[in-house]
Amino acid sequence: ATATLHPALSGFATFIISLPVLTAVSAVWQFVLQLCGIPAEKQDLIDIFANAKSPGLLAFMIVLATVIAPLTEELLFRAGLFRYMRTRLPRWAARVIPSCLFGALHGNLASFAPLVALGIIFSLAYERTGRIATTMIAHGLFNLNTIALILCGVTA
């Protein structure tokens, strides 16, 4: 069972499981935005990573995105809001509300629905394992994967 796995393994498994889900959600969300005539603008961070000239700045941004942001966001959204809400609201609401806030925090409409889906996946993983380290690791791997794609020129 996933609950008995080391957080590194369950975090890696959560990351791998999230990829096809996020691919599907992203495709549907982009289609919906196009139908509504809403331009899908990329996140500002994509340009920052893609155009970073200083190796020091790039290293700092990578640490920020793969360590600091996952630690703080998972403590806030999963260990904080989700944990609090799941004792007071129906489980679905306890998963969806913090996940919507997580998506909104990133300030980009094009990535909102995929990030909500990611937040729900992280909530399920946290609930299943009982370990916030699982979601911190999955979150860090997700951000690292995103950075790698950006640096390789894949931004869509």
Backbone bond lengths (Angstrom), bond angles and torsions (degrees), N, CA, C in turn:
res aa  C-N    CA-C-N  psi(-1)  N-CA   C-N-CA  omega(-1)  CA-C   N-CA-C  phi
1 A - - - 1.460 - - 1.518 109.71 -
2 T 1.316 115.56 148.00 1.459 121.73 -179.23 1.518 111.37 -58.29
3 A 1.327 117.35 -33.88 1.461 121.26 -175.99 1.514 112.41 -62.24
4 T 1.337 118.28 -22.53 1.456 120.48 -178.73 1.525 112.47 -95.02
5 L 1.300 118.14 -6.27 1.456 121.25 179.52 1.525 110.96 -71.46
6 H 1.315 115.48 150.61 1.464 121.52 171.39 1.533 107.72 -59.98
7 P 1.335 118.38 144.76 1.473 120.09 -179.23 1.530 113.71 -54.41
8 A 1.328 117.99 -32.68 1.465 119.50 178.45 1.527 110.45 -64.78
9 L 1.325 116.63 -41.28 1.464 120.20 179.55 1.522 111.70 -71.35
10 S 1.325 116.84 -44.36 1.467 118.86 179.41 1.534 110.59 -68.54
11 G 1.331 117.12 -32.37 1.464 120.51 175.43 1.516 111.40 -66.27
12 F 1.334 116.24 -43.07 1.463 120.60 177.49 1.527 110.17 -64.03
13 A 1.334 116.70 -43.96 1.467 120.81 178.68 1.528 110.85 -61.07
14 T 1.319 117.01 -42.33 1.468 121.29 178.64 1.524 110.33 -61.79
15 F 1.322 116.86 -43.49 1.467 121.62 177.82 1.529 110.49 -59.73
16 I 1.329 117.22 -49.04 1.470 121.57 -178.17 1.530 110.64 -62.47
17 I 1.322 116.64 -44.29 1.467 120.96 179.36 1.528 111.08 -62.53
18 S 1.325 116.86 -33.89 1.470 120.30 -176.92 1.528 112.98 -70.02
19 L 1.314 118.34 -26.97 1.469 120.46 -172.50 1.530 113.93 -59.50
20 P 1.332 119.98 -53.40 1.474 117.51 179.53 1.530 112.99 -66.66
21 V 1.317 116.73 -33.33 1.468 120.09 178.03 1.524 109.54 -63.28
22 L 1.326 116.44 -47.14 1.467 120.17 -178.42 1.516 111.92 -68.00
23 T 1.325 117.15 -33.75 1.461 120.48 176.51 1.525 110.03 -61.73
24 A 1.324 116.47 -45.74 1.468 120.91 179.72 1.527 111.40 -66.40
25 V 1.322 117.06 -46.63 1.473 120.55 -179.92 1.527 109.98 -61.91
26 S 1.323 117.47 -41.52 1.469 121.09 179.33 1.523 111.17 -61.35
27 A 1.323 116.73 -44.28 1.467 120.45 -179.26 1.526 110.99 -62.76
28 V 1.316 116.90 -46.54 1.468 120.79 179.42 1.522 110.36 -64.17
29 W 1.334 117.23 -43.27 1.466 121.61 -178.59 1.526 111.06 -64.00
30 Q 1.327 117.54 -42.23 1.466 120.35 178.34 1.525 110.47 -63.26
31 F 1.333 116.28 -38.86 1.468 121.36 176.99 1.529 110.66 -61.98
32 V 1.320 116.98 -45.50 1.468 122.04 178.88 1.528 110.29 -61.55
33 L 1.320 117.04 -44.67 1.469 120.06 179.05 1.522 110.84 -61.60
34 Q 1.340 117.10 -41.84 1.465 120.72 178.11 1.525 111.07 -63.13
35 L 1.338 116.86 -43.98 1.470 120.61 178.48 1.524 111.53 -58.67
36 C 1.321 115.97 -34.84 1.470 121.41 -179.30 1.523 112.38 -85.70
37 G 1.333 116.82 -2.07 1.457 120.73 -179.48 1.514 114.16 71.60
38 I 1.326 116.11 24.96 1.464 121.04 -179.15 1.524 108.59 -98.30
39 P 1.333 117.45 120.99 1.467 118.99 179.10 1.530 111.10 -66.70
40 A 1.317 115.68 136.62 1.470 121.43 179.05 1.521 108.40 -91.46
41 E 1.316 115.96 92.80 1.460 120.60 -179.08 1.518 110.23 -85.20
42 K 1.339 114.76 140.87 1.462 118.17 179.20 1.526 110.53 -75.00
43 Q 1.320 114.46 158.17 1.461 120.04 179.14 1.527 109.79 -67.42
44 D 1.326 115.93 147.07 1.465 121.14 178.60 1.525 111.65 -59.28
45 L 1.334 116.46 -32.43 1.466 119.62 -178.92 1.519 112.54 -62.57
46 I 1.326 117.38 -26.52 1.462 120.04 178.14 1.519 109.47 -60.84
47 D 1.333 117.06 -46.65 1.465 120.72 178.40 1.522 111.56 -64.97
48 I 1.321 116.88 -38.76 1.466 120.17 -179.97 1.523 110.36 -61.39
49 F 1.333 116.90 -47.87 1.470 119.88 179.12 1.522 111.41 -67.40
50 A 1.319 117.02 -44.20 1.461 120.78 -176.42 1.523 112.40 -65.46
51 N 1.336 117.46 -29.58 1.463 121.12 -175.44 1.521 114.19 -108.36
52 A 1.317 117.40 9.49 1.474 120.20 -179.54 1.523 109.40 -64.62
53 K 1.316 115.58 119.84 1.468 120.81 -179.42 1.524 111.70 -93.88
54 S 1.301 116.55 -29.07 1.458 121.43 -177.26 1.524 110.53 -90.06
55 P 1.341 117.34 123.30 1.470 119.40 176.14 1.529 112.12 -59.60
56 G 1.331 116.54 -33.58 1.459 120.29 178.62 1.519 111.85 -65.62
57 L 1.337 116.31 -43.66 1.462 120.68 177.80 1.523 110.40 -64.68
58 L 1.314 116.62 -42.36 1.462 120.48 179.13 1.527 110.85 -62.04
59 A 1.324 117.04 -44.33 1.469 121.04 178.59 1.526 110.61 -62.15
60 F 1.325 116.59 -43.01 1.463 120.65 178.09 1.525 110.87 -61.22
61 M 1.328 117.11 -45.27 1.466 121.52 -179.75 1.532 111.34 -64.13
62 I 1.326 116.92 -37.27 1.466 120.32 178.74 1.525 110.39 -65.67
63 V 1.336 116.91 -44.69 1.474 120.32 178.02 1.528 110.05 -63.52
64 L 1.307 116.77 -42.11 1.462 120.93 178.70 1.535 110.82 -60.05
65 A 1.326 116.26 -45.64 1.465 120.72 -175.81 1.524 113.74 -77.03
66 T 1.327 117.27 -30.42 1.471 119.23 -174.15 1.520 114.15 -101.38
67 V 1.331 117.53 -14.84 1.471 120.21 -179.09 1.532 110.84 -122.82
68 I 1.321 116.78 -60.51 1.466 120.88 -172.96 1.534 111.82 -65.43
69 A 1.325 117.37 -51.52 1.471 120.03 -179.22 1.531 111.95 -61.25
70 P 1.338 119.46 -47.54 1.471 118.01 178.47 1.530 113.39 -60.53
71 L 1.323 117.36 -40.73 1.465 119.43 179.31 1.524 111.06 -62.28
72 T 1.324 116.41 -50.88 1.466 119.43 -175.54 1.527 111.94 -70.71
73 E 1.320 117.60 -41.96 1.463 120.14 -178.52 1.524 111.63 -67.77
74 E 1.321 117.52 -39.15 1.471 119.36 178.84 1.521 111.36 -69.91
75 L 1.321 117.55 -36.60 1.469 119.31 175.08 1.527 110.67 -63.38
76 L 1.321 116.78 -41.46 1.459 120.43 -179.13 1.530 112.10 -72.01
77 F 1.331 116.45 -54.25 1.462 119.59 -170.05 1.527 114.34 -83.09
78 R 1.316 118.64 -40.39 1.465 119.77 -178.41 1.529 111.88 -94.23
79 A 1.329 118.53 -56.06 1.471 120.27 -177.53 1.526 111.03 -71.38
80 G 1.323 116.95 -24.11 1.455 120.89 -179.37 1.517 112.51 -96.22
81 L 1.329 116.28 -81.31 1.465 121.04 -173.24 1.526 113.43 -62.79
82 F 1.328 117.05 -50.04 1.468 119.13 -178.53 1.523 111.07 -60.93
83 R 1.308 116.82 -46.97 1.466 120.70 -178.85 1.532 111.10 -60.99
84 Y 1.318 116.44 -41.54 1.462 120.78 178.12 1.534 110.62 -65.93
85 M 1.322 116.17 -47.96 1.465 120.54 -174.64 1.526 113.24 -70.00
86 R 1.318 118.06 -30.63 1.470 118.72 -176.07 1.526 112.73 -68.35
87 T 1.329 117.49 -16.04 1.467 119.59 175.87 1.524 111.70 -92.47
88 R 1.339 116.63 -6.74 1.460 120.21 -174.94 1.525 114.36 -123.10
89 L 1.311 116.79 -15.67 1.464 121.82 -175.98 1.525 109.51 -129.51
90 P 1.330 116.65 165.20 1.469 118.09 170.95 1.531 109.79 -58.12
91 R 1.325 116.68 148.80 1.476 120.44 -176.01 1.523 112.30 -54.29
92 W 1.334 116.98 -42.44 1.463 119.09 -177.99 1.528 110.58 -60.04
93 A 1.329 117.54 -41.07 1.468 121.13 -179.90 1.522 110.68 -68.85
94 A 1.327 116.31 -37.74 1.466 120.33 178.72 1.522 111.14 -65.54
95 R 1.317 117.10 -26.92 1.470 120.72 176.76 1.529 111.18 -83.06
96 V 1.324 116.05 -43.60 1.466 121.03 -171.89 1.528 112.82 -74.95
97 I 1.314 118.77 -43.37 1.474 120.62 -175.42 1.532 112.04 -61.58
98 P 1.345 119.92 -53.52 1.466 118.32 177.56 1.531 112.49 -62.60
99 S 1.334 116.58 -31.65 1.464 119.92 179.62 1.523 111.27 -68.83
100 C 1.329 117.53 -37.39 1.468 120.74 175.18 1.529 110.73 -65.90
101 L 1.311 116.72 -40.59 1.469 120.42 176.24 1.528 110.43 -63.98
102 F 1.329 116.91 -40.54 1.466 122.82 176.85 1.532 109.87 -59.56
103 G 1.326 117.06 -46.78 1.462 120.76 178.47 1.516 112.11 -64.03
104 A 1.329 116.61 -41.71 1.464 121.02 -179.18 1.525 111.87 -67.75
105 L 1.331 116.58 -35.09 1.467 121.16 -179.81 1.529 111.77 -55.56
106 H 1.314 116.88 -32.41 1.459 120.47 -176.26 1.527 112.93 -77.94
107 G 1.338 117.23 -8.67 1.457 121.86 168.27 1.509 116.83 63.74
108 N 1.322 117.92 31.03 1.455 120.02 -179.61 1.523 108.71 -140.72
109 L 1.319 116.32 116.88 1.459 120.65 -176.78 1.529 112.22 -61.81
110 A 1.327 117.40 -36.88 1.464 120.69 -178.24 1.522 112.47 -63.18
111 S 1.318 117.33 -29.18 1.466 119.98 -178.91 1.530 112.88 -102.71
112 F 1.345 117.53 2.27 1.464 120.24 -175.47 1.530 112.66 -59.15
113 A 1.315 118.40 -57.85 1.473 120.60 -176.29 1.528 112.32 -62.94
114 P 1.347 119.04 -43.78 1.467 117.72 176.35 1.529 112.60 -60.66
115 L 1.325 117.49 -37.19 1.464 119.42 179.05 1.525 112.01 -72.52
116 V 1.322 117.39 -31.87 1.468 119.87 173.14 1.527 108.92 -63.19
117 A 1.332 116.44 -45.59 1.473 120.24 178.00 1.522 110.60 -60.07
118 L 1.329 116.68 -42.51 1.463 120.39 178.54 1.522 110.41 -62.45
119 G 1.320 116.90 -42.26 1.460 120.89 177.50 1.520 112.04 -60.31
120 I 1.320 116.92 -40.41 1.467 120.75 177.95 1.524 110.34 -65.77
121 I 1.324 116.72 -42.63 1.471 120.56 177.01 1.525 110.13 -60.05
122 F 1.328 116.73 -44.74 1.469 119.86 179.05 1.529 111.07 -63.93
123 S 1.331 117.41 -38.60 1.470 120.28 177.33 1.520 110.99 -62.65
124 L 1.320 116.74 -42.66 1.466 120.81 178.33 1.526 110.74 -63.48
125 A 1.336 116.43 -42.02 1.470 120.31 179.63 1.526 110.94 -65.53
126 Y 1.316 116.47 -41.94 1.467 120.41 178.80 1.524 110.34 -63.87
127 E 1.322 115.76 -43.64 1.460 120.20 179.57 1.533 110.63 -64.45
128 R 1.308 116.68 -40.03 1.471 121.50 -177.85 1.521 112.01 -69.24
129 T 1.333 116.64 -42.94 1.470 119.97 -174.61 1.517 113.08 -93.71
130 G 1.334 116.86 -26.78 1.458 120.34 -175.13 1.517 112.85 72.97
131 R 1.323 116.41 12.19 1.470 121.37 -176.87 1.523 110.57 -122.81
132 I 1.311 115.41 117.18 1.458 119.65 178.54 1.527 110.72 -67.30
133 A 1.328 117.10 -24.88 1.467 120.22 177.57 1.525 111.10 -60.32
134 T 1.326 117.27 -32.15 1.468 120.80 177.98 1.518 110.66 -58.86
135 T 1.330 116.82 -48.85 1.458 119.30 -177.64 1.524 111.88 -74.68
136 M 1.316 117.37 -30.66 1.464 119.81 175.77 1.525 110.36 -62.41
137 I 1.323 115.99 -43.37 1.466 120.59 179.88 1.525 110.41 -67.57
138 A 1.334 117.21 -46.06 1.467 120.47 178.57 1.529 110.71 -59.79
139 H 1.317 116.71 -42.08 1.462 122.65 -179.97 1.534 110.19 -64.15
140 G 1.323 116.38 -45.58 1.461 120.13 177.92 1.516 112.02 -61.24
141 L 1.335 117.05 -41.54 1.467 121.22 178.30 1.527 110.90 -66.00
142 F 1.320 116.80 -39.92 1.463 120.40 177.27 1.531 110.28 -60.46
143 N 1.328 116.60 -47.62 1.466 120.26 179.54 1.523 111.52 -64.95
144 L 1.332 117.30 -39.75 1.467 121.03 177.81 1.525 110.54 -62.58
145 N 1.316 116.98 -42.97 1.458 121.53 177.58 1.530 110.63 -61.05
146 T 1.321 116.62 -43.07 1.463 121.25 179.00 1.524 110.72 -62.21
147 I 1.327 116.68 -44.09 1.467 120.87 178.72 1.521 110.62 -63.03
148 A 1.317 117.09 -43.89 1.469 120.86 179.27 1.527 110.42 -59.65
149 L 1.323 117.25 -43.03 1.467 120.46 178.25 1.526 111.17 -63.49
150 I 1.327 116.76 -42.01 1.469 120.60 178.81 1.525 110.54 -62.22
151 L 1.331 116.35 -46.96 1.467 120.26 -178.03 1.529 112.10 -66.73
152 C 1.332 116.42 -23.91 1.470 121.09 176.36 1.528 111.87 -87.73
153 G 1.332 116.53 0.03 1.457 120.84 177.65 1.513 114.82 89.41
154 V 1.328 117.72 8.52 1.470 121.86 178.38 1.521 107.19 -99.56
155 T 1.339 117.19 106.53 1.465 119.56 -176.28 1.520 112.98 -118.39
156 A 1.300 118.18 -5.23 1.475 119.65 -178.62 1.504 111.25 -94.30
